[in-house]
C-alpha cells in the first residue's frame, strides 16, 4: 500500500490517488441484464433446475467436478440446495444463474469468488450446458466482468481453465483474459494428468477494451 493509497475504515471506502471509491461488497448481489441473457443471483430454489445441468457428463468434466467420466455428480438436489442457500449469504462470492432472455431457460452459472478485499481481486468461473455457439457464454463473461470492475471497483479477476477445454479458453481470450502461467498436471481425470492454465485480466485492460484502445502497442516490423 502506497502513501497515496489507504483505507478510511470509518466509512469502509478506499482512497487511491486522491479519489474515493466504495470498497467491494459481495454481499450486494444484484441481477444483471444483457441482450441475450440475464444473470440472476442464485438461490436455494434454483437447485432443482441446476442439478441435472451440473450432472451433465461434459459439464462435470470441463469443470473438474469429478475425476472420471463414469462418476456421477457428487451431490443430491437437497445437498445442492443447501450449497446455494449458503452461497446466497456469502460475503466472498456472488453466484448467478444464467437465464436465456428468449426462452427464460436457465442454462448455466457465472461466479465471482474468493474475494480479496485488500488486493481488490477475485476469481471467476462459468459453465453453460446445452447452449453453446450462440453467444450466451460470451455475454455472460462480459456482464460478469463489467460488474467486477465497474460496480465492485476490483483491480484484477483471474481464473483457471483446463487444457482439454480450448473452447472456453478462446472465449476468455476474446474477453481480454491473458495467459499468466500453467499449473502442470493439476487435475487427475480418467487416469491421466491434465494441465490447468491460469488466466487474468486487470481493470486497466478492461477499461481500455471498452474504449476501443489497445492495451499493448502493435508489434514492430513489417
C-alpha atoms as an extended CHARMM CRD file, in Angstrom:
* protein
*
       222  EXT
         1         1  UNK       CA              0.0000000000        0.0000000000        0.0000000000  PROA      1               0.0000000000
         2         2  UNK       CA              1.4530000000        3.3760000000       -1.0160000000  PROA      2               0.0000000000
         3         3  UNK       CA              1.2430000000        6.7450000000        0.7120000000  PROA      3               0.0000000000
         4         4  UNK       CA             -1.4990000000        7.7700000000       -1.7220000000  PROA      4               0.0000000000
         5         5  UNK       CA             -3.4480000000        4.5630000000       -1.2730000000  PROA      5               0.0000000000
         6         6  UNK       CA             -5.1770000000        3.8230000000        2.0310000000  PROA      6               0.0000000000
         7         7  UNK       CA             -8.4330000000        2.7720000000        3.6350000000  PROA      7               0.0000000000
         8         8  UNK       CA            -10.7750000000        5.0150000000        5.5580000000  PROA      8               0.0000000000
         9         9  UNK       CA            -12.0440000000        2.3560000000        7.9570000000  PROA      9               0.0000000000
        10        10  UNK       CA            -14.7650000000        4.5780000000        9.3650000000  PROA      10              0.0000000000
        11        11  UNK       CA            -16.5680000000        4.7810000000        6.0260000000  PROA      11              0.0000000000
        12        12  UNK       CA            -15.4130000000        1.4730000000        4.5100000000  PROA      12              0.0000000000
        13        13  UNK       CA            -14.1640000000        3.2760000000        1.4370000000  PROA      13              0.0000000000
        14        14  UNK       CA            -10.9030000000        3.0350000000       -0.4540000000  PROA      14              0.0000000000
        15        15  UNK       CA             -8.7930000000        6.1030000000       -1.2650000000  PROA      15              0.0000000000
        16        16  UNK       CA             -6.4160000000        5.9960000000       -4.2040000000  PROA      16              0.0000000000
        17        17  UNK       CA             -4.5230000000        8.9700000000       -5.6500000000  PROA      17              0.0000000000
        18        18  UNK       CA             -6.9590000000       11.4020000000       -4.0750000000  PROA      18              0.0000000000
        19        19  UNK       CA            -10.1020000000        9.5930000000       -5.2770000000  PROA      19              0.0000000000
        20        20  UNK       CA            -12.5180000000        7.6760000000       -3.0940000000  PROA      20              0.0000000000
        21        21  UNK       CA            -14.4880000000        4.6280000000       -4.1930000000  PROA      21              0.0000000000
        22        22  UNK       CA            -16.6710000000        2.1850000000       -2.2430000000  PROA      22              0.0000000000
        23        23  UNK       CA            -14.9450000000       -0.9540000000       -1.0390000000  PROA      23              0.0000000000
        24        24  UNK       CA            -16.0650000000       -4.1110000000       -2.8800000000  PROA      24              0.0000000000
        25        25  UNK       CA            -19.1670000000       -5.6480000000       -1.3490000000  PROA      25              0.0000000000
        26        26  UNK       CA            -20.0360000000       -9.1770000000       -2.4770000000  PROA      26              0.0000000000
        27        27  UNK       CA            -22.9360000000       -9.3250000000       -0.0340000000  PROA      27              0.0000000000
        28        28  UNK       CA            -24.6680000000       -6.9940000000       -2.5000000000  PROA      28              0.0000000000
        29        29  UNK       CA            -25.9840000000       -9.4750000000       -5.0600000000  PROA      29              0.0000000000
        30        30  UNK       CA            -27.8720000000       -7.8680000000       -7.9300000000  PROA      30              0.0000000000
        31        31  UNK       CA            -29.3170000000       -9.1300000000      -11.1870000000  PROA      31              0.0000000000
        32        32  UNK       CA            -27.5210000000       -8.1170000000      -14.3970000000  PROA      32              0.0000000000
        33        33  UNK       CA            -29.2610000000       -7.8170000000      -17.7650000000  PROA      33              0.0000000000
        34        34  UNK       CA            -27.8710000000       -8.2140000000      -21.2750000000  PROA      34              0.0000000000
        35        35  UNK       CA            -29.4060000000       -8.6650000000      -24.7180000000  PROA      35              0.0000000000
        36        36  UNK       CA            -29.2070000000      -12.4620000000      -24.7650000000  PROA      36              0.0000000000
        37        37  UNK       CA            -29.0580000000      -13.4320000000      -21.1040000000  PROA      37              0.0000000000
        38        38  UNK       CA            -29.8390000000      -12.2960000000      -17.5890000000  PROA      38              0.0000000000
        39        39  UNK       CA            -27.6650000000      -13.0660000000      -14.5930000000  PROA      39              0.0000000000
        40        40  UNK       CA            -29.9210000000      -13.7600000000      -11.6130000000  PROA      40              0.0000000000
        41        41  UNK       CA            -28.4990000000      -14.2540000000       -8.0980000000  PROA      41              0.0000000000
        42        42  UNK       CA            -28.6390000000      -17.9820000000       -7.3590000000  PROA      42              0.0000000000
        43        43  UNK       CA            -30.9600000000      -19.1310000000       -4.5820000000  PROA      43              0.0000000000
        44        44  UNK       CA            -31.9060000000      -22.4040000000       -2.9310000000  PROA      44              0.0000000000
        45        45  UNK       CA            -34.8670000000      -22.9150000000       -5.2660000000  PROA      45              0.0000000000
        46        46  UNK       CA            -32.6050000000      -22.9070000000       -8.3420000000  PROA      46              0.0000000000
        47        47  UNK       CA            -31.0530000000      -26.2240000000       -7.2590000000  PROA      47              0.0000000000
        48        48  UNK       CA            -33.7810000000      -28.3630000000       -8.8340000000  PROA      48              0.0000000000
        49        49  UNK       CA            -33.1100000000      -26.8080000000      -12.2550000000  PROA      49              0.0000000000
        50        50  UNK       CA            -29.3270000000      -26.6550000000      -11.9570000000  PROA      50              0.0000000000
        51        51  UNK       CA            -28.8150000000      -30.1930000000      -10.6580000000  PROA      51              0.0000000000
        52        52  UNK       CA            -29.4360000000      -32.0260000000      -13.9670000000  PROA      52              0.0000000000
        53        53  UNK       CA            -27.3100000000      -29.4560000000      -15.8020000000  PROA      53              0.0000000000
        54        54  UNK       CA            -24.4120000000      -29.9080000000      -13.3910000000  PROA      54              0.0000000000
        55        55  UNK       CA            -24.8350000000      -33.6740000000      -13.6300000000  PROA      55              0.0000000000
        56        56  UNK       CA            -24.1930000000      -33.4980000000      -17.3850000000  PROA      56              0.0000000000
        57        57  UNK       CA            -21.0330000000      -35.5250000000      -18.0510000000  PROA      57              0.0000000000
        58        58  UNK       CA            -19.4200000000      -32.8120000000      -20.1870000000  PROA      58              0.0000000000
        59        59  UNK       CA            -20.0660000000      -30.0650000000      -17.6300000000  PROA      59              0.0000000000
        60        60  UNK       CA            -18.6540000000      -32.2760000000      -14.8650000000  PROA      60              0.0000000000
        61        61  UNK       CA            -15.5460000000      -32.9970000000      -16.9390000000  PROA      61              0.0000000000
        62        62  UNK       CA            -14.8350000000      -29.4230000000      -18.0250000000  PROA      62              0.0000000000
        63        63  UNK       CA            -15.2970000000      -28.0200000000      -14.5260000000  PROA      63              0.0000000000
        64        64  UNK       CA            -13.2370000000      -30.7320000000      -12.8480000000  PROA      64              0.0000000000
        65        65  UNK       CA            -16.1800000000      -31.6490000000      -10.6210000000  PROA      65              0.0000000000
        66        66  UNK       CA            -15.4890000000      -35.3780000000      -10.9880000000  PROA      66              0.0000000000
        67        67  UNK       CA            -12.3270000000      -37.3860000000      -11.5970000000  PROA      67              0.0000000000
        68        68  UNK       CA            -13.7860000000      -39.8730000000      -14.0680000000  PROA      68              0.0000000000
        69        69  UNK       CA            -16.2490000000      -39.7480000000      -16.9420000000  PROA      69              0.0000000000
        70        70  UNK       CA            -18.0750000000      -42.6810000000      -15.3300000000  PROA      70              0.0000000000
        71        71  UNK       CA            -18.6120000000      -40.9990000000      -11.9410000000  PROA      71              0.0000000000
        72        72  UNK       CA            -21.9500000000      -39.2070000000      -11.3690000000  PROA      72              0.0000000000
        73        73  UNK       CA            -22.3130000000      -35.7480000000       -9.8350000000  PROA      73              0.0000000000
        74        74  UNK       CA            -21.3110000000      -35.9120000000       -6.1520000000  PROA      74              0.0000000000
        75        75  UNK       CA            -24.3870000000      -34.2630000000       -4.5940000000  PROA      75              0.0000000000
        76        76  UNK       CA            -28.1490000000      -34.6580000000       -4.4160000000  PROA      76              0.0000000000
        77        77  UNK       CA            -30.6820000000      -31.9220000000       -5.1770000000  PROA      77              0.0000000000
        78        78  UNK       CA            -31.1400000000      -31.3010000000       -1.4530000000  PROA      78              0.0000000000
        79        79  UNK       CA            -27.3880000000      -31.0260000000       -0.8980000000  PROA      79              0.0000000000
        80        80  UNK       CA            -27.0970000000      -28.6370000000       -3.8240000000  PROA      80              0.0000000000
        81        81  UNK       CA            -29.9640000000      -26.5510000000       -2.4200000000  PROA      81              0.0000000000
        82        82  UNK       CA            -28.0460000000      -26.1700000000        0.8370000000  PROA      82              0.0000000000
        83        83  UNK       CA            -24.9400000000      -25.1190000000       -1.0770000000  PROA      83              0.0000000000
        84        84  UNK       CA            -26.8170000000      -22.4100000000       -2.9790000000  PROA      84              0.0000000000
        85        85  UNK       CA            -28.5450000000      -21.2340000000        0.1950000000  PROA      85              0.0000000000
        86        86  UNK       CA            -25.1420000000      -20.8190000000        1.8310000000  PROA      86              0.0000000000
        87        87  UNK       CA            -23.6760000000      -19.0690000000       -1.2010000000  PROA      87              0.0000000000
        88        88  UNK       CA            -26.6120000000      -16.6500000000       -1.3440000000  PROA      88              0.0000000000
        89        89  UNK       CA            -25.4790000000      -15.3300000000        2.0560000000  PROA      89              0.0000000000
        90        90  UNK       CA            -21.7340000000      -15.4680000000        1.4040000000  PROA      90              0.0000000000
        91        91  UNK       CA            -19.6740000000      -12.2880000000        1.5330000000  PROA      91              0.0000000000
        92        92  UNK       CA            -16.7520000000      -13.6400000000       -0.5140000000  PROA      92              0.0000000000
        93        93  UNK       CA            -18.6290000000      -14.6970000000       -3.6620000000  PROA      93              0.0000000000
        94        94  UNK       CA            -21.5120000000      -13.8720000000       -5.9780000000  PROA      94              0.0000000000
        95        95  UNK       CA            -23.1870000000      -16.7620000000       -7.7810000000  PROA      95              0.0000000000
        96        96  UNK       CA            -25.5720000000      -16.0720000000      -10.6530000000  PROA      96              0.0000000000
        97        97  UNK       CA            -27.6870000000      -18.4330000000      -12.7090000000  PROA      97              0.0000000000
        98        98  UNK       CA            -27.5580000000      -17.6900000000      -16.4310000000  PROA      98              0.0000000000
        99        99  UNK       CA            -31.0680000000      -17.2540000000      -17.8260000000  PROA      99              0.0000000000
       100       100  UNK       CA            -31.6730000000      -17.0490000000      -21.5760000000  PROA      100             0.0000000000
       101       101  UNK       CA            -33.8170000000      -13.9920000000      -22.3520000000  PROA      101             0.0000000000
       102       102  UNK       CA            -35.5830000000      -15.5050000000      -25.3730000000  PROA      102             0.0000000000
       103       103  UNK       CA            -36.7940000000      -18.6430000000      -23.5840000000  PROA      103             0.0000000000
       104       104  UNK       CA            -36.4940000000      -17.9280000000      -19.8550000000  PROA      104             0.0000000000
       105       105  UNK       CA            -34.4950000000      -21.1570000000      -19.6150000000  PROA      105             0.0000000000
       106       106  UNK       CA            -31.6430000000      -21.4650000000      -17.1090000000  PROA      106             0.0000000000
       107       107  UNK       CA            -28.5550000000      -22.6960000000      -18.9550000000  PROA      107             0.0000000000
       108       108  UNK       CA            -25.6690000000      -22.3370000000      -16.5180000000  PROA      108             0.0000000000
       109       109  UNK       CA            -23.8800000000      -20.4230000000      -13.8250000000  PROA      109             0.0000000000
       110       110  UNK       CA            -21.4400000000      -17.4990000000      -13.5670000000  PROA      110             0.0000000000
       111       111  UNK       CA            -19.4480000000      -16.8650000000      -10.3860000000  PROA      111             0.0000000000
       112       112  UNK       CA            -17.1420000000      -14.2940000000       -8.8380000000  PROA      112             0.0000000000
       113       113  UNK       CA            -15.4580000000      -15.9560000000       -5.8590000000  PROA      113             0.0000000000
       114       114  UNK       CA            -12.5770000000      -15.8010000000       -3.3770000000  PROA      114             0.0000000000
       115       115  UNK       CA            -12.8390000000      -12.0360000000       -2.9010000000  PROA      115             0.0000000000
       116       116  UNK       CA             -9.5870000000      -10.4720000000       -1.6610000000  PROA      116             0.0000000000
       117       117  UNK       CA            -10.6740000000       -7.0560000000       -0.3990000000  PROA      117             0.0000000000
       118       118  UNK       CA             -7.1350000000       -5.9270000000        0.4540000000  PROA      118             0.0000000000
       119       119  UNK       CA             -5.8620000000       -6.5290000000       -3.0840000000  PROA      119             0.0000000000
       120       120  UNK       CA             -9.1400000000       -5.8090000000       -4.9050000000  PROA      120             0.0000000000
       121       121  UNK       CA             -9.1090000000       -9.1440000000       -6.6920000000  PROA      121             0.0000000000
       122       122  UNK       CA            -11.2550000000      -12.2330000000       -7.0540000000  PROA      122             0.0000000000
       123       123  UNK       CA            -11.6190000000      -15.4510000000       -9.0050000000  PROA      123             0.0000000000
       124       124  UNK       CA            -14.0590000000      -16.2270000000      -11.7910000000  PROA      124             0.0000000000
       125       125  UNK       CA            -15.7020000000      -19.3550000000      -13.1630000000  PROA      125             0.0000000000
       126       126  UNK       CA            -18.5410000000      -20.0780000000      -15.5530000000  PROA      126             0.0000000000
       127       127  UNK       CA            -20.2450000000      -23.0710000000      -17.1270000000  PROA      127             0.0000000000
       128       128  UNK       CA            -23.0640000000      -23.4800000000      -19.6370000000  PROA      128             0.0000000000
       129       129  UNK       CA            -24.9080000000      -26.6600000000      -20.5760000000  PROA      129             0.0000000000
       130       130  UNK       CA            -26.6060000000      -27.3220000000      -23.9060000000  PROA      130             0.0000000000
       131       131  UNK       CA            -26.4400000000      -23.7800000000      -25.2520000000  PROA      131             0.0000000000
       132       132  UNK       CA            -23.0800000000      -23.4430000000      -26.9620000000  PROA      132             0.0000000000
       133       133  UNK       CA            -22.2980000000      -21.4710000000      -30.0920000000  PROA      133             0.0000000000
       134       134  UNK       CA            -24.9910000000      -18.8350000000      -29.5310000000  PROA      134             0.0000000000
       135       135  UNK       CA            -23.0020000000      -16.1380000000      -27.7530000000  PROA      135             0.0000000000
       136       136  UNK       CA            -24.6080000000      -16.7230000000      -24.3630000000  PROA      136             0.0000000000
       137       137  UNK       CA            -21.3310000000      -17.5450000000      -22.6430000000  PROA      137             0.0000000000
       138       138  UNK       CA            -19.5180000000      -14.5820000000      -24.1500000000  PROA      138             0.0000000000
       139       139  UNK       CA            -22.2060000000      -12.1780000000      -22.9670000000  PROA      139             0.0000000000
       140       140  UNK       CA            -22.2330000000      -13.7580000000      -19.5040000000  PROA      140             0.0000000000
       141       141  UNK       CA            -18.4640000000      -13.2300000000      -19.2420000000  PROA      141             0.0000000000
       142       142  UNK       CA            -18.8150000000       -9.5900000000      -20.3090000000  PROA      142             0.0000000000
       143       143  UNK       CA            -21.6350000000       -8.8690000000      -17.8540000000  PROA      143             0.0000000000
       144       144  UNK       CA            -19.7430000000      -10.5140000000      -15.0030000000  PROA      144             0.0000000000
       145       145  UNK       CA            -16.5330000000       -8.6030000000      -15.7140000000  PROA      145             0.0000000000
       146       146  UNK       CA            -18.4050000000       -5.3160000000      -16.0160000000  PROA      146             0.0000000000
       147       147  UNK       CA            -19.8780000000       -5.8940000000      -12.5760000000  PROA      147             0.0000000000
       148       148  UNK       CA            -16.4650000000       -6.7960000000      -11.1540000000  PROA      148             0.0000000000
       149       149  UNK       CA            -14.6540000000       -3.7430000000      -12.4990000000  PROA      149             0.0000000000
       150       150  UNK       CA            -17.3350000000       -1.0600000000      -12.7690000000  PROA      150             0.0000000000
       151       151  UNK       CA            -19.7370000000       -1.8830000000       -9.9410000000  PROA      151             0.0000000000
       152       152  UNK       CA            -17.3880000000       -3.5160000000       -7.4350000000  PROA      152             0.0000000000
       153       153  UNK       CA            -14.2680000000       -1.4970000000       -8.2880000000  PROA      153             0.0000000000
       154       154  UNK       CA            -11.9540000000       -4.5160000000       -8.4560000000  PROA      154             0.0000000000
       155       155  UNK       CA             -8.4390000000       -4.3780000000       -9.8820000000  PROA      155             0.0000000000
       156       156  UNK       CA             -7.9580000000       -7.9700000000      -11.0260000000  PROA      156             0.0000000000
       157       157  UNK       CA            -10.0100000000      -11.0380000000      -11.9440000000  PROA      157             0.0000000000
       158       158  UNK       CA             -8.4010000000      -14.4390000000      -12.5180000000  PROA      158             0.0000000000
       159       159  UNK       CA             -9.4550000000      -17.9410000000      -13.4970000000  PROA      159             0.0000000000
       160       160  UNK       CA             -8.1960000000      -21.4330000000      -14.2380000000  PROA      160             0.0000000000
       161       161  UNK       CA             -9.1660000000      -23.3930000000      -17.3430000000  PROA      161             0.0000000000
       162       162  UNK       CA             -8.1890000000      -26.9930000000      -18.0490000000  PROA      162             0.0000000000
       163       163  UNK       CA             -6.1340000000      -27.8170000000      -21.1220000000  PROA      163             0.0000000000
       164       164  UNK       CA             -8.8910000000      -30.0400000000      -22.5250000000  PROA      164             0.0000000000
       165       165  UNK       CA            -11.2300000000      -27.0180000000      -22.7670000000  PROA      165             0.0000000000
       166       166  UNK       CA             -9.8090000000      -24.8750000000      -25.6060000000  PROA      166             0.0000000000
       167       167  UNK       CA            -13.2740000000      -23.5320000000      -26.4700000000  PROA      167             0.0000000000
       168       168  UNK       CA            -13.5510000000      -21.8460000000      -23.0650000000  PROA      168             0.0000000000
       169       169  UNK       CA            -10.0070000000      -20.5140000000      -23.2710000000  PROA      169             0.0000000000
       170       170  UNK       CA            -10.8580000000      -18.8900000000      -26.6040000000  PROA      170             0.0000000000
       171       171  UNK       CA            -13.9070000000      -17.1890000000      -25.0520000000  PROA      171             0.0000000000
       172       172  UNK       CA            -11.7680000000      -15.8840000000      -22.1880000000  PROA      172             0.0000000000
       173       173  UNK       CA             -9.1050000000      -14.5740000000      -24.5650000000  PROA      173             0.0000000000
       174       174  UNK       CA            -11.7720000000      -12.7540000000      -26.5950000000  PROA      174             0.0000000000
       175       175  UNK       CA            -12.9620000000      -11.1280000000      -23.3590000000  PROA      175             0.0000000000
       176       176  UNK       CA             -9.4450000000       -9.8580000000      -22.6270000000  PROA      176             0.0000000000
       177       177  UNK       CA             -8.0070000000      -12.5020000000      -20.3000000000  PROA      177             0.0000000000
       178       178  UNK       CA             -4.3030000000      -13.2120000000      -20.7350000000  PROA      178             0.0000000000
       179       179  UNK       CA             -2.4560000000      -16.4470000000      -20.0980000000  PROA      179             0.0000000000
       180       180  UNK       CA             -0.3130000000      -15.9660000000      -16.9920000000  PROA      180             0.0000000000
       181       181  UNK       CA              1.0200000000      -19.4610000000      -16.4190000000  PROA      181             0.0000000000
       182       182  UNK       CA              0.2930000000      -23.1660000000      -16.3640000000  PROA      182             0.0000000000
       183       183  UNK       CA             -0.2430000000      -25.4660000000      -13.4040000000  PROA      183             0.0000000000
       184       184  UNK       CA              1.2350000000      -28.6460000000      -14.8170000000  PROA      184             0.0000000000
       185       185  UNK       CA             -0.7160000000      -31.8660000000      -14.2850000000  PROA      185             0.0000000000
       186       186  UNK       CA             -3.1290000000      -30.1570000000      -11.8960000000  PROA      186             0.0000000000
       187       187  UNK       CA             -6.0990000000      -32.4860000000      -12.4730000000  PROA      187             0.0000000000
       188       188  UNK       CA             -6.2450000000      -36.2750000000      -12.4990000000  PROA      188             0.0000000000
       189       189  UNK       CA             -9.0490000000      -37.3000000000      -14.8570000000  PROA      189             0.0000000000
       190       190  UNK       CA             -9.7530000000      -40.7730000000      -16.2350000000  PROA      190             0.0000000000
       191       191  UNK       CA             -6.3110000000      -41.8920000000      -15.0960000000  PROA      191             0.0000000000
       192       192  UNK       CA             -4.4200000000      -39.1270000000      -16.9220000000  PROA      192             0.0000000000
       193       193  UNK       CA             -2.9960000000      -35.8130000000      -15.7870000000  PROA      193             0.0000000000
       194       194  UNK       CA             -4.3640000000      -32.5520000000      -17.2020000000  PROA      194             0.0000000000
       195       195  UNK       CA             -2.7390000000      -29.1020000000      -17.0870000000  PROA      195             0.0000000000
       196       196  UNK       CA             -4.6400000000      -26.0690000000      -15.7820000000  PROA      196             0.0000000000
       197       197  UNK       CA             -3.9730000000      -22.6940000000      -17.4060000000  PROA      197             0.0000000000
       198       198  UNK       CA             -4.0740000000      -19.5950000000      -15.1970000000  PROA      198             0.0000000000
       199       199  UNK       CA             -5.5200000000      -16.5020000000      -16.8830000000  PROA      199             0.0000000000
       200       200  UNK       CA             -6.1820000000      -12.9890000000      -15.6240000000  PROA      200             0.0000000000
       201       201  UNK       CA             -7.4750000000       -9.5700000000      -16.6300000000  PROA      201             0.0000000000
       202       202  UNK       CA             -6.8220000000       -6.1980000000      -14.9820000000  PROA      202             0.0000000000
       203       203  UNK       CA             -9.1610000000       -3.2380000000      -14.6210000000  PROA      203             0.0000000000
       204       204  UNK       CA             -6.9490000000       -1.1000000000      -16.8720000000  PROA      204             0.0000000000
       205       205  UNK       CA             -7.1720000000       -3.6970000000      -19.6440000000  PROA      205             0.0000000000
       206       206  UNK       CA            -10.9360000000       -3.8760000000      -19.2000000000  PROA      206             0.0000000000
       207       207  UNK       CA            -11.3310000000       -0.0940000000      -19.4340000000  PROA      207             0.0000000000
       208       208  UNK       CA             -9.0740000000        0.0740000000      -22.4800000000  PROA      208             0.0000000000
       209       209  UNK       CA            -11.1050000000       -2.5930000000      -24.2480000000  PROA      209             0.0000000000
       210       210  UNK       CA            -14.3580000000       -0.7890000000      -23.5330000000  PROA      210             0.0000000000
       211       211  UNK       CA            -12.9120000000        2.3910000000      -25.0260000000  PROA      211             0.0000000000
       212       212  UNK       CA            -11.5220000000        0.6260000000      -28.0610000000  PROA      212             0.0000000000
       213       213  UNK       CA             -7.9460000000        1.4190000000      -27.0770000000  PROA      213             0.0000000000
       214       214  UNK       CA             -5.4340000000       -1.4460000000      -27.3580000000  PROA      214             0.0000000000
       215       215  UNK       CA             -3.7150000000       -2.3780000000      -24.1050000000  PROA      215             0.0000000000
       216       216  UNK       CA             -0.4550000000       -3.2420000000      -25.8900000000  PROA      216             0.0000000000
       217       217  UNK       CA              1.3680000000       -1.4440000000      -28.7290000000  PROA      217             0.0000000000
       218       218  UNK       CA              1.3240000000       -3.1390000000      -32.1340000000  PROA      218             0.0000000000
       219       219  UNK       CA              4.3500000000       -5.3480000000      -32.8620000000  PROA      219             0.0000000000
       220       220  UNK       CA              7.2660000000       -3.6790000000      -34.6050000000  PROA      220             0.0000000000
       221       221  UNK       CA              8.3490000000       -4.6360000000      -38.0820000000  PROA      221             0.0000000000
       222       222  UNK       CA              6.5570000000       -5.2100000000      -41.3770000000  PROA      222             0.0000000000
